Amino acid sequence: MGTSFGRGGATTFQQDLQNADCIVIQGSNMAECHPVGFQWVMEAKQRGAAVFHVDPRFTRTSALADAHVPLRAGTDIAFLGGLVNYVLQNELDFRDYVLEYTNAAAIVDERFRDTEDLDGLFSGYDPETGSYDPVSWAYADATAAAAAGHRDMPKDGHAGSASLAASPERAGAGGPAVSAKPHQDRTLQDSRCVYQILKRHYARYTPEMVERVCGIPQEMFRKVAEAVTSSSGRDRTTAWVYSVGWTQHTVGVQYIRTAAILQLLLGNVGRPGGGILALRGHASIQGSTDIPTLFNLLPGYIPMPHAHHDENLDSFVEDDAGATGFWGNMKAYAVSLLKAWWGDAATEDNDFCFGYLPRLSGDHGTYRTVLDQIAGDVKGYFVIGENPAVGSANSRLQRLGLANLEWLVVRDLQMIETATFWNNAPELETGELVTEQIPTEVFFLPAASHTEKDGTFTNTQRLLQWHHKAVEPQGDQRSDLWFYYHLGRRIREKLAGSTDPRDRPVLDLTWEYPTEGEVGEPSAEAVLREINGVGPDSSALSAFTELADDGSTACGCWIYCGCFTDEVNQPARRKPGSEQSWVAPEWAWSWPANRRILYNRASADADGRPWSARKAYVWWDATEERWTGHDVPDFEVTKPPDYEPEPNARAQDALSGTDAFVMQTDGKAWLYVPTGLLDGPLPTHYEPQESPFTNLIYGQQVNPVRHVYRHPANRYHPMPTERGVDVFPYVFTTYRLTEHHTAGGMSRFLPYLSELQPAFFCEVSPELAAQRGLEHGGWATIITARTAVEARVLVTDRMRAVQVQDRTVHQVGIPYHWGPNGLSTGDAGNELLSAALDPNVHIQESKAATCDVLPGRRPRGPDLEELVRDYRARAGITEDTGITTGRVGTEGTASE
């Protein structure tokens, strides 16, 4: 969503679903996994909205929807692309919206070649490196910088420029100046305009093709298409809802991109009852990307600088910011962050301590880190709020990495499997590991739960909500804030007096926070105020527009600036809904600037008038000369609709009165992404890394730039064109249950939740059960090239076989919450998965893979290894199996 709209967060809020005329839930089992928010779907349905659930499994969400649309796991782009094609071929797009608020009219570089021209590849592909040089994807004669995603990609598309995707340097730097906005053809007839490229790209995604690829009957597809298009336009809006069922694929980013294209064509973004709601898995997943636990981001989605390229702050900003749109102020955001971290030590003379920041030198994601652990290149590891020994894809790979460390720190509520792997890992039973030979020294530190500490959650809808400590933590339990603060304090004490330059970044940190109580708990409210930011007079700032690049302001996360306005903890507000509007602006605080629907300037037409009275949300008040409405305008409040920028204007001043997507350099939502994604400017159907079917749409089988890793413990299944593909004939997908949470550390240790879901199980259809001799309530062994697990069998009509390419494919459902510890124990479903990743965000493909299923319990000890070796031998699996790009008739390797 970041590259499409400008920000990666949900465009709307859960309560606004009640205003939708149609809701499509895809890649999510919202009723079971997000039951509190699902009440608003039910409210919309009571008001007459049509609700569709598109999912391989029939779930409680399906039962409450108007229709369940079963599809083969891993084929969502084909389905969504079919809807895009339906809109374009029948000219059902909301043309006024599309012309004003999207880049449909933009002209693309003449060197660009689409998948239609190259049978599934885009121009710039290098099979030797498995990567794209995206310079030909750019606008013609215009600079564009991605608001999110890989903002360090080439930004200059004028003829003659050349650059590599791996380079963060601005293409064409030092050359002739080019405009920030592309040439346009508002008639949408130019063959190189985005609209026509889009139309050609999706022309083959017909209802017939959707049926053959996804297994969705044509009449069902048309039912959804008609409902979605008839529920969109001036007076009606459709909302899309997704979760990790979309993100956890080798093309996960492009799943979301396809939905963004569809919603933009229909005019559903920035409007009440519309948008795309990205459901987050628990209370602060959104917060963990805003103030990131990600290796390639700084707070507020500022990119991490690169080694050897971003030598100073000015070159870093020039490479990554773009000159127009609100990212044109990135130096102010970055300098304010550096001042928040290093205070008085950060001065203009030392580049505000920019040199203290770590630098990227490659892939530092979790799966690369695990392989580096196995190779002996990582000595220590902190595991906090995770349980990789059973909770990550290819759990065996994770445990092999843990077993090769010098030290491991685990902070959790319970003694989870990551803390006890040395004592009860499955590899001990098979003989791969021996406890006495594992060098890892494990430190387990008991953590405090959210009820035992103050702080904020940033939830699904970008909403910061304050939670108050209810009880004191017991014994040695400590909050995360306590742990990090006191760890930093002790490290600083040990380094005191050091003259080594490498210690200066730690010693110069601002590290003085008020503490309270016997254990010295730091003030969470003081940290929130620091994140909000302060001005020259040390008072709390009220808006990110107050941030300056001269060092006079300090702000720990620019998108959170305003959460402590007027020295008031805004996330702690709890004004009852009966005392305020339906938008409820005084319940907690939403980033940015307490806006509940992003891009809401698009809820009005070019002249600032609501598209319809029924869907009025934000509009221009000519009398007051300002934007007003039900929400905080996501726009400069006094910029009139007819504003035209001066030729050399920068940042937000370069955006016109109709440029509603204020984070983009051209002010438009991107149907086509000219920069920022590593796997193409348009979503394209590729098969999952493991699939029993060839790609019917293109000769290119899989995402050619996906990340795969050669390792003996990470073998892949054969491609459909390779020998042995029939050894793993079934598709499986993983999912979560209402009764358990993530890897089970917060639920499998509780008797009342364990009683509700007492055992690891798999869901199979009656037809598959008959085919494989599986008995309801009995045991099944599920086998992949990684390992085999055993599960209780749940025979149910909820798992439906689908007809694909003239044959039946059976799908197996596998929850992922189990492990050997706790009250409810069992094998871990994640054992079955390989590590194959989306290239943009390094997320694993856990929602579509292949397997075999046998009746009975799995073997034990060395016999388990023998079973897996036998399957590998039958499938002819080698270190190269599944590694090639999958392009029929060609050779090449994917990135490793």
N, C-alpha and C positions, 0 to 999 in steps of 0.2 A: 504493500500500500504506500510505502514511502516514495518509491519511484513513480508511482501512478499519480499520487495526490500531493506529496510533499512532506507528509509525516507518516510514521509507521504505526501510529495508534489507531484504534477504532474511530471511525468517522462520526459515530453517533453514540447514544447512551441507551442502556437497556430499557428504561421506562418509555423511551420514544417508540419502541416496537408496537406499542398499543395503537399508534397512529398509522400503521402500515395497512395498505389495502391488500398486500400479498407478502408472505414471508417464505423464503426458501432457506431451509436449514440443510447444509451440505458440509460434510467433513466434521460433523459434530452430532453427538447424542445429547442434545441440550437438556431434555427433560430429566435425564439421570445424572449427567455430569455437571450441570449448572441449573439445578432445580429452582433456586431462588429467582434467578432471572427469567426462567421459563414462564413465570406467572404472567409476564407481559405479552408473551406469545398467545397465551390463553385469553388474555384480555382482548387482543386484536381479533382473535377468532370469534369471540362473542360479539364483537362489533361488526362482523361480517367479512373479515379478511380470509383469504384462502391461504392454507398452510401446507407446504410440501416438505417432505423429508427425503433427501436423496442420499442413500447409504447402502453398502453391501448387506447390512444386517437390518432386520426388522426389530425395532426396539420400542421402549415406552414412548419415545419421541414419535416414532412411526404410528403408534397406536392412537396418538392424539392429533396427528396431522390429518388433513383431508385426503391425502394420498401418500403412500410410500412408493418411492421410485428406486427399485433395486438396480444397482450397477456393479460391474466387475471392479474390484479394488484396483486403483491405480489408473483409472481411465477418465477422471473428472474433466481434464482439459478437452477431451473429445466431446463430452456432453455439453460443457459450457461453450466450446467453440461452435457447436451446433446451434446453440441459442443465439450466439453472435451472428452467425450466418443467416439464421431465420429473420433476425431484425433487419439486417442489411439487404437481403434479397427481397424482402417485402416492404422496404422503405418505411419501417416502423420506428426509426430513431426519432428522438425529440430534437428536430433539426435546429430550432432556435437556441436551445441549450447547448447542443453540440458545437455550433458555430461560435458561440460567445465564450464558452468555458473550457473547451478542449483544444488539442492541437490537431484536430482533424484536417484543417486547411493548410497545415505546415508542409513545405516542400522538403523532401528528403534528398540527400546527396545522390547524384546520378550513378555513383559507383555501387550503391547498395544492391545486393541481390538477396532475394527472399528464399525461403524453403521451397517455394513453388518452382524456382529456377534451379535449385541445387539439391532437390530430392531430400529435403529434411535438414539441410544445413543453411546457415546464413553466410554471407560473404565474410571473408577474413579468417576462415578456419584454418588452423595449422594442425594437420594430423600427427605431426611429430611431437608436438608439445601438448596436444589435446586442449588447446585454448584458442580463443578468438582475439584477433586484432580488430577492435570494433570501430576503427576510424571511419569506415564507409557507412556506418549506421547513422551518422550525424545528420543534422539538418544541413541543407545546402546554404553555404555562406553565412553561418550563424554559430555563435558560441552557446553551448548549453551545459550547465552543471547540474548533476542529479541532486535533488534535495535530500535524498537518502540512498542507501545502497553504496556502491563503489564510486564515491565521488571523486576518487583520484584517477579515474579513467580519462582518456583523451576527451577534451571538451570542444575542440575546434574542428568543424567539418568543412572548412573552405578548401577548395581544390588545391591539391599539392601538399597538404599537410599529411604527416605520417607519424605514427607513434605506436608503441606497443601497449597492450592492455596492462602489462605488468609495471609500466612506468607511471609514476604519479605526476610527472611533469606536464604542464599545460602544453598541448600540441599547438604548434605555430607561434609560440611565445616569441616576441620580438618582431613578428611579421606585421602586415597591415592590420589596422583595427577593423573588427567586424561587429555587426550589430548583435545584441543579445537576443533579439527576437527573429524568428525565421521568416523568409518570404512565404506568402500565403496565397492560396487560391480559394477564395470564399465561395466560389461556385462548386467547389469540390469535384471538378472535372479533370484537373491535371493528373496525368497518370502517375506522377511521383508525389502527389499529396497523400498524407497519411490515410485519409478516408479511402482512397482507391487502393492503396497498398493493403489496408485492412480487408477490404472487400475481396481482393484476389486471394489473400492469405487464407481466408476461411471459406472460400467457395466450395471446397471439397468436403467440408464438414456438414454433410447433408443428413436428414433424418435417417436415411438408409445406412449411411456410414456410422452414425451414432449407434444404431441398432447392432451392426456387425461388430463394432469395437467394444461398446459398453454392455451390450446385452439388454438394452432398454427398448421395448417394443415401440414402433413408430407412433402408434396412437397415443401411448403414454407420453412420449417426448412432445408431441404436438399439444397435448393437454397442458403440460407445464409451460410450453412456449406461448400459447394463447393466453394463459392466465397471467404470466409475467408481463407480457406486452400490453395487455388490456388494463393492467393495474399500474401502468406507468404513464406519465405525461403531465400536462399542466395541472390536472386536478387530482391525480392519483400517484401513489408512490409504492414501490416494492423494496423490501429490505432483504439483505442477504446476511446469513449468519454462518460462521465457520469456526473451527477450532483445530486441534492438532491433526485431525483426520485429513486436513489439507497440507499442513506445514511439513509433516514428516514423510517427505518423498524426495527423490532425487530431482524433481521439478517442482518442489513445493512452492517456491516463490512465484513460479509461473501459474500455478493453480489460482493464487490470489490475484495475480495480474489479469487473468481471464475474466474473473468476476468483476474486477474494476472496469475493464473495457465495457462489459455488458451494462453495468450500472451507469456508466458515463453516457453511453449511447442512448439509454432510456431516460436520462436526466434525473437520476435518483440520488445523486451525491450532494450533500450540503442541505438537504431538505427534510422536513419532518416526515417520519414514517419511511424513510429511505436509508441510503448508506450501506456500509458494510460493517458489521459488528464482529470484531475479532475476540472471541471468548478466550479468556485466560484460565489456565488450569487451576490456579488457586489464588489466594488473596493478593499477592504482590508480584506475580509474574511480570505484569506491566512495569512495575517499579524496578525489577531487576534488569530491565533493558533501558529504562530511562536513566537510571544511575547504575551503570551496567556491570554485570558480572561477565561480560563478553570481552574477548581478548583484543578486538579491533575497534572498540569504541571508547570514547571518553563521555562523561556525563552530558546529557542533552543531545546525544547523537553526533557530537563532534568526532571526526575520525581520529584514530590514533596515528601519529606521524610515522613515516617510514624511515628505516635506517638508510643512510647514504644519500637520501634525496631531500628530506625536509630538514635542512641544516639550520634554518632560522625561522622565526615566527612569521615574518613577512612572506617568505617563499611558501611556507606551509599554507597560509591563508590564501595566497594567490592561486596555489594549485587546487585547493579544495573548496573554496567558498563560492565562486561565481560572483559576478559583479552586480547582479540584479536580483530582486526578490529579497526577502528577509534574511536569507543566508549571506547576502552581501554585507551583513553586520557581523560576520563570524569572528572578526578580530576582537570586537567588543566582548563577545561571548567567551572567547578563548582567554583573553587577558583577564577578565573577571574571574574565570575559573582558576587561573594561575595565582591570582591575588588571594583567592579564598584558601588555596592550599599552602602558599608560601609567604603570604602577608608582606611584612616590611622587607623581607629578603628579595621579593620580586620587584625589580625596578626596570625602568626603560633602558638603563645602561646595560643590564644583563639579560635583555630580551624577556623580562618578566619570568625568569627561570624556565623558559621554554626548553632549554637544554636538559633540565632535570627529568623530563618526561621519557618513559620507555619508548623504544622504537620497534616497529614491526620489521621482521626479517624473513617472513614467510608465513606458513600456516602454523598457528599456535593453538589451534582448537583442541578440544578434549580428546578426539580420537587420534590425532597426530601426537598428542602428549602421551597417550597410552603406549603407542608404538615406541616412542622415545624412552619410556620407562623400561620397556622390555629390552631395548638396546643398551640400557645402562646410562643414558644421557640425562635422566632426571633422578635426582637423589632424594628429594622430599616432596611431600604432597599434603595439602590441606583439603579435607573433604567436609564441607559444611552445608547442611541442607540437601545433600544428595546421598545416594546409596548405589554407587556404580557397580558394586559386586553383583547386584541382581537387577538394578534399575536402568542400566544402559544397554544399548544394542551390543550383541556379542559379549555377554557378561563374562565368558571365559577369558576373552582377550583382556578385559578389565582386571580380572583377578591375577592373570599372569603379570600384568604391569605392576599391580600392588605388591606382588611377591618379589619384586626386584628393586624395591626402594631401600634406602637406608633408614628413613623414618616416615611415619604417616600420622597425621593428626586428624582425628575424627571427632567432630562436635555434633551431638544429636541428642534426642530425647530418650532414645532406647539404645541398647547394645545391638546395633544393626549389623547386617552381614559384612559390610565393608570393614567393620571393626573386628570381626571374628573370622575373616576369610582364612587366616593362618591355621585355624582350628577345625573348620567345618566346610571348606570349599570342596566342591565335587571332585576337583583334581587331586585331592588327598586320597580319595577312594580309588581313583584310577591309577594312582602312582605317579602322575605327572609332577606333583608337588609333594614334598616331605616337610612336615612342620619344622623339624629340627634344622633343616637346611635353608629355611626362609630367613633372609637377613633383616627383614623389615621390623623396626621397632615401632610399635603402635602405641600412640597416646590417645586414650579416650577421655574426652572432656564433656561432662553432662551439660546440656544446654537448657536454657529457660524457654518455656513456651510463650506464645503471644499473650496469654492471659497473665503472665508473670513479668511483663515489661511494658513500658510506654513506647509509643512509636506510631508510624503510619503504615498503612497498606495503600498501594496504588493499584487499583483493580482494573477489571476489564475495560471500563469506559474512561480510563485516564483519571479516575477519581481518587484523590488523596483523602483517606479517612483515618482519623486519629483513633487509636485504641489505648485506653487507660489500663494501667496495671490493676488487676483485680486482687491478686494475692502475691505475697513475696515468694520468690523461688526458694526451694528447700536445699539444704546441705550445700554441696559444691556447684549446684546449678547456677549458671550465669548467662546473661543475655549476650547476644552477638556484639552489641555496642560495647558492653563491658570488656569482652574478650579482645576486640580489636584495639580499643583505647589503651587498655593496660598492657597489651603486648607491645604496642608502639611506644608507650611510655618507658617500658623496661629496656627495649632496644635502644632508645635514645639515651637512657642512663648509661648503658654499657658503652655507647659510642662517644659519650661526653668527653671533650678534650681532643678528639681525633682530628688530625690534620690531613687525613687521606681525602682527596677530592671526591671519591666515590661515596663518602659518608655524608657529604653536605646536603643532598636532597632529603635525607631523613632528619638531619639535625635542624634544617631550616623550616621544616613543616610547622604550620600553626597547629599546636597540639595542646592548647589550654582550654579545657572544658570544665564547667562546674560539676562537681560530683556530690552525691548525697548518700546517706545511710552508712551502715557499718562496712559494707563491701566496696564503697566508693563507686556507686553506679553513676556513670556520666548522664548528664541531662539530655534526653532525647529532644526536648524542645529547643535547647540551645543549638543542637546540630541542625534541626529543621530551620532555624533562623539563619544559620550560616549558609545552608543550601539556598534559602530564599535570596540572600544577598543584602549587602548594606552599601550605603552611599558614602560620600566624602565626610558627612557628619556622623557616620557610624549608626545612623538610624536605618530601619528596615526599608528596603525598596518596595515599590508597589507594582512594578511592571518591567518586563524585560526590555522595553523600549528605553528605559532609563540607564541601561548598561553602557559604559564608555570604554574606549580602547586606550585611554591614557593612564590607566592604573588607579583611577579615582574610585572605582567600584569593585566590589568583590562579591562573587556569586558562585555557589557550589554546583548549581545546575540551572542554566538560563531558562529552560522551559518551566521550571518550578518557581521562577521569580514572580512574586505576588501572593505566594501561599502564606506569607506572614505580614501582609499589608496592615498598616496602622498598628504594628506591634501586636497583632491579634493572630493567634493560631487558627487560621482559616479552616484547615482540615478537621478541627474539633467542633465546628459548628453543627448543631443538631436541631435546627428550627423545624417544627412539625410541618408536614406537607399541607395540612389544612390551613396553615397560616401564610402560605406563599403560593406562587404559580405552579403549574404542572411541571415546569422545567426544574423547579426546586433549586434555584441558584444558591440558597443559603443552607443547603445540606452539604457539608464538607466543601471541597474545592477541587476543581478539575483543571488540569493543564491543557493548553496554555491559557492564562488570563481568565480562568473559570468559565471557559466556553464549553458548552455541552454538545453541540453539533458543530463539527469543524467545517470549514469552507462554506459557511452559511450565507455568504454574499451570493452564492449561486441559488439561494432560495427565492431570489428576486430576479426579474429580467434585466436586460441591459440598461434600462432606464431607472432601475431601482424599485420597480413595482412588483409585488408578489405575483407569482405565476397564476395563482388563483386565491380567492378569499379562503377557501378550505385549507390550502396548504401554505398560508402566510406564516412566516417565521421571523425574518429580518428584512427590513425595507428602508428606503431612503425617505426621510422626512424633509421635504423641500423648505418648509416653513422654519424648522429648527436648524436646517443645514447640517444634518447628521444622520447617521444610521441608527435605527432604533428597532424594537421588536421584542420578542419573547426571550432572547438570549443575548449574551455579549457578542457583538458583531465580530466575526473572524476577518476583520478588515480594518483599515484605518478609519476611525469613526467619523472623521470630518471630510474624507476624500469623496467628492461627488461622483456620480456615475459617468459624467461627461469629462472627467479629468483626463488629460493627455500629457504624458511626461515630456520633459525637455529632451533633446537628442542625446545629451551626455549624462543624463540622470543616473544615479546609482542606487543600489539597495531597493527599499520599498518605493522610493521616489520614482523609480523607473517603471513601476507598474501603473497601468491605466485604471480608470474607474470601473472597468469590467474584468480586470484580472483577478478573479476570485480565489485562485489557488496561490496564495501569497508566498509560499515557500519555494515555488518553482521559478527558475530564472526567467521564463517567458510568461509567468502568471497563469498558465493553462494547466489543466489536468492532462496527463499524458496517456492517450490511447496507444501511442507508439513511444517506446522509450529510447531516445537517441543516445543516452549514456547512463551508466549506473548499474547495468546488469551484465553478468559474465556469460550468460547462455542465450542471449538473443533479445532483440527489441520487441518481439511479439511472442506470446505463448504458443507453443507448438506441442502437439501430442507426441510423446515418446513413451514407449513401454517402460515399466519399472525395471530396475536392475535384474530382477528375477521374474520371469514371466513365461507361461507356457505358449504364448502366442507371438507371432511376428507382427510388426507394425504394419497395419493395413494402409495407413495414410501416407507413409514415406518409406523409402529404402533405409533411412537412418533408424536403427532399432531403438537406441537409448539416447539419453541426454549425452551428447558427445563430450561435454566438459564437466560431467559429474566427477566427484572425487571418489576414487576407489584406492584400496591399499593392498598391495601384495604382502601376504604374511601367511605362514602355515596354519595359523589359528583363525584365519579370516578368508577361507575359501569361498568362492562364489559358484553358483549353479550355472550350468551351461545355458547359453543363449538358445533360442528356438532353432537357429540354424546350425547349432553344434551338436555333436553326438552326445547322447545321454540325457537330453532334456526331459524325456518321458519318465526318468527315474523319480522325478519330483513332480507329479502330475497335478497337485492341488494348490490352490491359492490360499494363503492365510493372512489374516489381518489382526492386529492387536488393538485392545481397547481397555477402557477403565470401567469400574463399577461404582455405583453410588456408595456402597458400604465400605469400600476401601479407598485409600489415598496413596497415589503415586506408587512407590516401591513397597509400601506397606508398613513403613516405620512408625507411622502415626495411627495405624488401625489394626494390624495383625497382633498387636500386643494387648488389645482391649477385648475383654471377654464378650461384651454385647455386640460388637461389630464382627468379631470372629465367628460368633454363633450364627449371624445372618448370612455370612459367606464363609463356610468352614473349610473349603477345599479348593485347590486349583482345578480348573475344569476347562474343557474345550466344547464349543458348540458346533454340531454337525447336523446336516439335513437328514431326514429319514432315508433318502436315496443313497447318500454317502454311507450311512450306517449299514444299510443292507449290502452295499457294494464291498465294504471292508469288514463286515462281520462285527460291527461295534454294537455293544449293548448299552442301553440307557442306564446310567449309574455305574457301569463297569469302567474298565480302564482302557485307555488308548495310549499308544506310543507315537509321538510326532517326531519326525526325523528330518534334519537338514544336513548340509555339508559341514556345519559347525558342531552339532551335537544332536542328542535325542533327549526328549523330556517325556514324562508321563503325566497324564491328566485324567480326571474323571470325565466320563462322557455325558454330555447333555444333548440328547437327540431332540431336535426342535424344528418346527416349520419356520421359525424365525430366520434360519439360514437357508436361503433359497438358491438353488442352482440357476445359472443364467446361460442362455444360448449365445455363444460367441463364435463367429467364423464357422458356422454350421456344425458346431459341436457343443456338448454340455460341459461347463466348467463348474466344479464344486468348490465351495469356499469354506474355510474353517475359521471360527472366531476364537481368539485366545486372549483372555485378560492378562495383565502384566504385573499384578500386585504381589506375587508370592516369592518366597525364599525359605531357607531352612530355619530361620529364627522366629520367635514369637509363639502365639497360641495356635494360630491357623498357619500351617506350614505346607510347603509343596515346592515342586520345581519352578524355576523362573522362566516365564514365557520369553523373556528377552534373550535367553540362551540361544534361541533358534536363529536370531537375526545376524546378518552380516553388517559390517560398517561400510555403507555406501551413502554418500552425502550429496546434498544440494550444494552446488559450487558457490552460491551467493552468501549463504548464512551458515553453512557447515552443519546442517541438521541431518540426522540419519533417516534412512527410509525404513520405517517400522510399520507402515500401514499396508504394505503389499509385498509379499514374497511367496516363495513356493516351498512345498514340503511333500512328504509322504506320510501316510497314517496307517498304523497297524493295530490290531486288537491286542490287549494285554499290557502288562507293565514292562517298562524298559529294562534292559540288562543292567547289572551292577558291576562295579570295578572295571577291570581290564576288558570285560566282555562288552561294555558300553563303547569303548574305543574301537573294538573290533567291528561292532555293528556299523559305526560311522565310517570306518575305513572301507568296509565292504560297499557301502553306498557310494562313496567317492570313486571306488574302483569301477563299479558298474556304470557310473555316469562319466567315466573317463576324465575326472577332474584333476587338473594340474594347476601350477601356480599362475598360468596364463588364462585359465578358464574364466570367462565373463569379464576379462580385463579389457579386451579390445573394444573399440568404439561401437561395434555392432553394425557398422555400415556395411551392407551386403556387397561383397566383391572387393572390399578394400581392407587394408591393414592399418593398424595404428594403435596407440595406447592412450588410455585416459590418464589424467593427472594422478600422481601417487603421493 
